[in-house]
Amino acid sequence: MLHPETLESYRRMTMSERLRLTLAMTSENGPRMFRGTTEQIDRRFQLLRIQNDDRNRRMLEAIARTRKTNG
């Protein structure tokens, strides 16, 4: 979880500032994603998939809850 001040600074960014930050982070960290053995790389990407699936599931559950209370 990010610090509330960090979240607030991200919220104040324009879309182009967020995109610039995202591209810079991808450029800096992308090559590291492919370092190591095939097994290490596979585990790294599997963990990312698990984290993304969990985040998507929680967002969909939150959307479903708001639709039940507003609908």
TIMI-2910 file (N, C-alpha, C, CB; in pm, 1 decimal, decimal comma, always signed):
<rs>
+----------+----------+----------+----------+----------+----------+----------+----------+----------+----------+----------+----------+------+
!      n_x !      n_y !      n_z !     ca_x !     ca_y !     ca_z !      c_x !      c_y !      c_z !     cb_x !     cb_y !     cb_z ! resn !
+----------+----------+----------+----------+----------+----------+----------+----------+----------+----------+----------+----------+------+
!    +83,8 !   -117,3 !     +0,0 !     +0,0 !     +0,0 !     +0,0 !    +88,7 !   +124,1 !     +0,0 !    -95,5 !     -0,5 !   +121,2 !  Met !
!    +53,3 !   +219,3 !    -82,2 !   +131,0 !   +341,6 !    -91,6 !    +92,4 !   +437,7 !    +20,1 !   +111,2 !   +407,6 !   -228,3 !  Leu !
!   +186,9 !   +521,5 !    +56,5 !   +164,5 !   +623,0 !   +158,7 !    +59,1 !   +721,5 !   +106,8 !   +298,1 !   +697,0 !   +195,3 !  His !
!    -30,5 !   +770,3 !   +192,6 !   -136,1 !   +862,7 !   +148,6 !    -82,7 !   +986,1 !    +75,3 !   -217,1 !   +907,5 !   +268,0 !  Pro !
!    +32,6 !  +1037,3 !   +117,1 !    +89,3 !  +1154,0 !    +49,0 !   +133,5 !  +1119,0 !    -92,6 !   +207,9 !  +1209,9 !   +128,5 !  Glu !
!   +185,4 !   +998,3 !   -109,5 !   +226,5 !   +953,3 !   -242,5 !   +104,5 !   +939,0 !   -332,2 !   +303,4 !   +819,5 !   -234,1 !  Thr !
!     -1,4 !   +878,5 !   -278,6 !   -124,9 !   +864,1 !   -355,2 !   -179,8 !   +999,6 !   -396,3 !   -229,3 !   +787,6 !   -274,4 !  Leu !
!   -177,2 !  +1094,2 !   -305,1 !   -228,8 !  +1227,7 !   -335,3 !   -145,3 !  +1294,3 !   -444,6 !   -230,0 !  +1315,0 !   -208,5 !  Glu !
!    -13,4 !  +1276,7 !   -440,7 !    +70,0 !  +1337,0 !   -545,4 !    +39,0 !  +1274,1 !   -680,9 !   +220,3 !  +1320,4 !   -512,0 !  Ser !
!    +10,6 !  +1142,9 !   -685,0 !    -28,0 !  +1078,2 !   -810,1 !   -162,4 !  +1131,6 !   -859,2 !    -34,8 !   +925,7 !   -792,0 !  Tyr !
!   -254,1 !  +1155,4 !   -767,6 !   -386,3 !  +1206,8 !   -807,2 !   -376,9 !  +1346,6 !   -867,2 !   -480,7 !  +1208,8 !   -686,7 !  Arg !
!   -280,2 !  +1425,3 !   -820,6 !   -265,1 !  +1562,2 !   -871,1 !   -194,9 !  +1567,6 !  -1006,4 !   -188,1 !  +1645,7 !   -771,2 !  Arg !
!   -132,7 !  +1456,1 !  -1047,5 !    -62,2 !  +1452,9 !  -1176,1 !   -160,9 !  +1458,1 !  -1291,5 !    +25,1 !  +1326,9 !  -1186,9 !  Met !
!   -114,7 !  +1518,5 !  -1400,1 !   -194,1 !  +1514,1 !  -1522,3 !   -175,6 !  +1376,6 !  -1585,5 !   -152,9 !  +1628,4 !  -1621,7 !  Thr !
!   -258,8 !  +1346,9 !  -1683,7 !   -246,1 !  +1217,7 !  -1752,0 !   -110,0 !  +1204,9 !  -1818,6 !   -357,6 !  +1200,4 !  -1856,3 !  Met !
!    -60,9 !  +1312,4 !  -1878,4 !    +68,5 !  +1305,0 !  -1945,4 !   +182,1 !  +1284,9 !  -1844,3 !    +92,9 !  +1432,3 !  -2028,0 !  Ser !
!   +170,2 !  +1343,3 !  -1725,3 !   +271,9 !  +1322,4 !  -1622,0 !   +272,6 !  +1176,9 !  -1574,8 !   +247,5 !  +1416,7 !  -1502,7 !  Glu !
!   +153,1 !  +1119,0 !  -1556,4 !   +144,8 !   +978,3 !  -1515,4 !   +200,0 !   +886,3 !  -1623,1 !     -0,1 !   +940,1 !  -1483,6 !  Arg !
!   +169,8 !   +917,8 !  -1749,6 !   +221,8 !   +836,8 !  -1859,0 !   +373,8 !   +846,8 !  -1864,9 !   +160,0 !   +880,5 !  -1992,8 !  Leu !
!   +426,8 !   +965,9 !  -1850,5 !   +571,7 !   +984,9 !  -1852,3 !   +637,6 !   +903,9 !  -1739,9 !   +606,9 !  +1135,1 !  -1838,5 !  Arg !
!   +578,9 !   +908,7 !  -1620,4 !   +630,6 !   +832,7 !  -1506,6 !   +625,1 !   +681,8 !  -1534,9 !   +550,3 !   +866,2 !  -1378,7 !  Leu !
!   +513,7 !   +635,9 !  -1589,2 !   +497,1 !   +494,1 !  -1621,0 !   +600,6 !   +447,7 !  -1722,4 !   +356,6 !   +467,7 !  -1674,3 !  Thr !
!   +619,2 !   +526,6 !  -1827,2 !   +716,0 !   +489,4 !  -1929,8 !   +858,4 !   +489,4 !  -1875,1 !   +705,9 !   +584,2 !  -2048,5 !  Leu !
!   +890,8 !   +585,3 !  -1789,6 !  +1024,2 !   +590,1 !  -1729,3 !  +1047,4 !   +467,6 !  -1641,1 !  +1041,9 !   +719,4 !  -1646,8 !  Ala !
!   +947,3 !   +431,5 !  -1560,4 !   +961,2 !   +315,4 !  -1472,4 !   +974,4 !   +187,2 !  -1554,2 !   +840,7 !   +305,3 !  -1376,7 !  Met !
!   +898,0 !   +176,1 !  -1662,2 !   +905,1 !    +58,7 !  -1748,1 !  +1042,1 !    +48,8 !  -1813,6 !   +795,2 !    +63,2 !  -1854,8 !  Thr !
!  +1091,3 !   +161,0 !  -1861,4 !  +1222,0 !   +162,7 !  -1925,9 !  +1333,2 !   +124,5 !  -1828,8 !  +1249,5 !   +300,1 !  -1984,9 !  Ser !
!  +1324,2 !   +174,0 !  -1705,6 !  +1426,7 !   +146,0 !  -1605,3 !  +1421,1 !     +1,7 !  -1554,7 !  +1411,9 !   +241,7 !  -1488,5 !  Glu !
!  +1301,0 !    -49,0 !  -1534,1 !  +1286,2 !   -179,1 !  -1468,6 !  +1258,5 !   -294,8 !  -1563,4 !  +1176,7 !   -171,7 !  -1369,0 !  Asn !
!  +1219,8 !   -265,9 !  -1686,0 !  +1186,9 !   -371,2 !  -1781,5 !  +1296,3 !   -473,7 !  -1800,4 !  +1154,5 !   -310,9 !  -1912,4 !  Gly !
!  +1419,1 !   -430,8 !  -1825,3 !  +1525,8 !   -529,8 !  -1847,2 !  +1546,2 !   -623,9 !  -1728,5 !  +1655,9 !   -458,6 !  -1877,0 !  Pro !
!  +1522,7 !   -576,7 !  -1607,0 !  +1540,0 !   -661,8 !  -1488,8 !  +1439,8 !   -776,9 !  -1485,8 !  +1526,2 !   -578,5 !  -1362,1 !  Arg !
!  +1326,0 !   -757,6 !  -1549,9 !  +1222,9 !   -861,4 !  -1549,5 !  +1270,7 !   -988,3 !  -1620,4 !  +1095,3 !   -809,2 !  -1616,1 !  Met !
!  +1367,7 !   -974,4 !  -1709,8 !  +1412,3 !  -1087,5 !  -1790,3 !  +1549,7 !  -1138,7 !  -1749,3 !  +1414,5 !  -1048,8 !  -1935,4 !  Phe !
!  +1598,0 !  -1097,8 !  -1633,2 !  +1725,4 !  -1148,3 !  -1582,5 !  +1701,2 !  -1272,4 !  -1498,3 !  +1798,9 !  -1040,1 !  -1499,7 !  Arg !
!  +1791,4 !  -1366,8 !  -1507,1 !  +1781,8 !  -1488,3 !  -1427,0 !  +1754,2 !  -1608,7 !  -1513,9 !  +1673,5 !  -1474,5 !  -1321,7 !  Gly !
!  +1731,2 !  -1719,7 !  -1445,3 !  +1702,2 !  -1843,8 !  -1517,3 !  +1559,3 !  -1839,4 !  -1571,5 !  +1721,8 !  -1967,6 !  -1424,8 !  Thr !
!  +1529,9 !  -1931,1 !  -1661,4 !  +1394,2 !  -1940,5 !  -1716,2 !  +1292,2 !  -1960,4 !  -1604,5 !  +1384,8 !  -2055,9 !  -1817,9 !  Thr !
!  +1327,6 !  -2041,4 !  -1504,9 !  +1237,1 !  -2067,2 !  -1392,9 !  +1212,9 !  -1940,2 !  -1311,0 !  +1294,0 !  -2178,0 !  -1303,0 !  Glu !
!  +1318,0 !  -1862,0 !  -1286,4 !  +1303,1 !  -1737,5 !  -1211,3 !  +1214,2 !  -1639,1 !  -1286,1 !  +1440,0 !  -1674,5 !  -1184,1 !  Gln !
!  +1234,4 !  -1628,6 !  -1415,0 !  +1153,8 !  -1536,8 !  -1496,6 !  +1008,5 !  -1582,1 !  -1497,5 !  +1208,5 !  -1528,8 !  -1641,4 !  Ile !
!   +985,9 !  -1712,4 !  -1514,6 !   +848,7 !  -1765,1 !  -1513,0 !   +780,2 !  -1736,9 !  -1379,8 !   +848,9 !  -1916,3 !  -1540,5 !  Asp !
!   +851,2 !  -1757,9 !  -1268,2 !   +793,4 !  -1731,5 !  -1135,2 !   +761,0 !  -1583,9 !  -1118,6 !   +890,0 !  -1776,7 !  -1024,0 !  Arg !
!   +850,9 !  -1498,5 !  -1167,4 !   +830,6 !  -1353,6 !  -1157,0 !   +701,7 !  -1312,3 !  -1228,1 !   +951,3 !  -1277,4 !  -1216,8 !  Arg !
!   +682,8 !  -1362,7 !  -1350,2 !   +563,4 !  -1325,8 !  -1426,0 !   +438,0 !  -1393,6 !  -1370,4 !   +581,4 !  -1362,3 !  -1573,4 !  Phe !
!   +451,7 !  -1513,1 !  -1316,3 !   +338,4 !  -1578,7 !  -1251,8 !   +291,5 !  -1497,4 !  -1131,8 !   +375,8 !  -1721,6 !  -1208,4 !  Gln !
!   +385,8 !  -1447,4 !  -1052,7 !   +350,7 !  -1363,5 !   -938,0 !   +278,7 !  -1237,1 !   -984,4 !   +476,8 !  -1326,6 !   -857,2 !  Leu !
!   +327,0 !  -1175,6 !  -1091,4 !   +258,6 !  -1056,8 !  -1145,0 !   +115,9 !  -1089,3 !  -1187,9 !   +336,6 !   -999,3 !  -1264,0 !  Leu !
!    +98,5 !  -1204,6 !  -1254,3 !    -36,9 !  -1244,9 !  -1295,8 !   -127,8 !  -1265,2 !  -1175,6 !    -31,6 !  -1373,5 !  -1379,1 !  Arg !
!    -76,6 !  -1329,3 !  -1071,6 !   -156,0 !  -1352,5 !   -950,4 !   -195,6 !  -1219,2 !   -887,0 !    -76,9 !  -1439,1 !   -848,8 !  Ile !
!    -99,6 !  -1128,0 !   -876,5 !   -128,0 !   -997,1 !   -816,4 !   -229,4 !   -920,2 !   -900,3 !     +1,6 !   -914,9 !   -801,6 !  Gln !
!   -214,9 !   -923,0 !  -1032,1 !   -309,4 !   -852,4 !  -1119,1 !   -448,5 !   -914,1 !  -1111,2 !   -259,9 !   -853,9 !  -1264,0 !  Asn !
!   -455,5 !  -1047,0 !  -1111,3 !   -585,7 !  -1113,4 !  -1100,9 !   -654,0 !  -1078,9 !   -969,1 !   -569,5 !  -1265,5 !  -1113,5 !  Asp !
!   -577,1 !  -1076,6 !   -860,4 !   -633,1 !  -1042,3 !   -729,7 !   -683,9 !   -897,9 !   -728,5 !   -527,5 !  -1062,6 !   -619,1 !  Asp !
!   -605,4 !   -807,5 !   -783,5 !   -645,7 !   -666,4 !   -788,5 !   -771,5 !   -649,1 !   -872,8 !   -531,8 !   -579,5 !   -845,0 !  Arg !
!   -777,0 !   -716,3 !   -988,0 !   -896,0 !   -708,3 !  -1073,2 !  -1018,9 !   -766,2 !  -1002,9 !   -871,7 !   -782,3 !  -1205,4 !  Asn !
!  -1000,2 !   -878,7 !   -933,2 !  -1112,2 !   -939,4 !   -861,0 !  -1167,1 !   -844,4 !   -755,0 !  -1068,7 !  -1071,2 !   -796,0 !  Arg !
!  -1076,1 !   -780,9 !   -679,7 !  -1120,6 !   -687,8 !   -575,0 !  -1192,2 !   -566,4 !   -634,3 !  -1001,0 !   -641,4 !   -490,7 !  Arg !
!  -1143,9 !   -517,4 !   -748,5 !  -1211,4 !   -404,1 !   -812,5 !  -1350,3 !   -443,2 !   -860,3 !  -1128,5 !   -351,6 !   -930,1 !  Met !
!  -1361,4 !   -561,7 !   -921,0 !  -1492,3 !   -606,5 !   -967,6 !  -1589,2 !   -628,8 !   -851,8 !  -1477,9 !   -734,7 !  -1048,4 !  Leu !
!  -1539,2 !   -680,4 !   -740,3 !  -1625,5 !   -697,8 !   -622,8 !  -1672,9 !   -562,4 !   -570,7 !  -1550,9 !   -774,7 !   -511,3 !  Glu !
!  -1584,7 !   -463,7 !   -569,6 !  -1622,7 !   -329,6 !   -523,0 !  -1725,5 !   -267,4 !   -616,5 !  -1498,8 !   -238,4 !   -512,4 !  Ala !
!  -1708,1 !   -285,3 !   -745,6 !  -1804,8 !   -232,6 !   -842,7 !  -1939,6 !   -300,4 !   -822,9 !  -1754,5 !   -253,3 !   -988,2 !  Ile !
!  -1938,4 !   -432,0 !   -802,8 !  -2063,8 !   -505,5 !   -781,5 !  -2134,1 !   -456,8 !   -655,2 !  -2036,8 !   -657,2 !   -771,9 !  Ala !
!  -2057,3 !   -429,5 !   -548,5 !  -2118,7 !   -378,8 !   -424,7 !  -2183,0 !   -242,2 !   -446,4 !  -2013,8 !   -369,6 !   -312,8 !  Arg !
!  -2117,7 !   -154,5 !   -520,9 !  -2174,0 !    -20,6 !   -541,7 !  -2298,2 !    -28,0 !   -629,2 !  -2069,7 !    +73,1 !   -605,4 !  Thr !
!  -2300,7 !   -122,2 !   -721,5 !  -2420,1 !   -136,5 !   -806,9 !  -2538,6 !   -188,8 !   -724,9 !  -2391,0 !   -232,4 !   -926,3 !  Arg !
!  -2510,9 !   -276,7 !   -628,6 !  -2619,5 !   -329,2 !   -544,2 !  -2677,7 !   -219,8 !   -456,4 !  -2569,0 !   -445,1 !   -456,6 !  Lys !
!  -2592,4 !   -132,5 !   -403,1 !  -2641,2 !    -27,1 !   -313,5 !  -2701,9 !    +89,3 !   -389,6 !  -2528,6 !    +23,1 !   -225,7 !  Thr !
!  -2661,7 !   +110,7 !   -516,4 !  -2712,7 !   +222,0 !   -594,9 !  -2821,2 !   +179,6 !   -692,9 !  -2600,2 !   +287,6 !   -669,5 !  Asn !
!  -2839,2 !    +51,8 !   -712,6 !  -2929,6 !     +4,9 !   -817,1 !  -3054,5 !    -47,1 !   -763,9 !  -2867,2 !    -97,7 !   -898,5 !  Gly !
+----------+----------+----------+----------+----------+----------+----------+----------+----------+----------+----------+----------+------+
</rs>
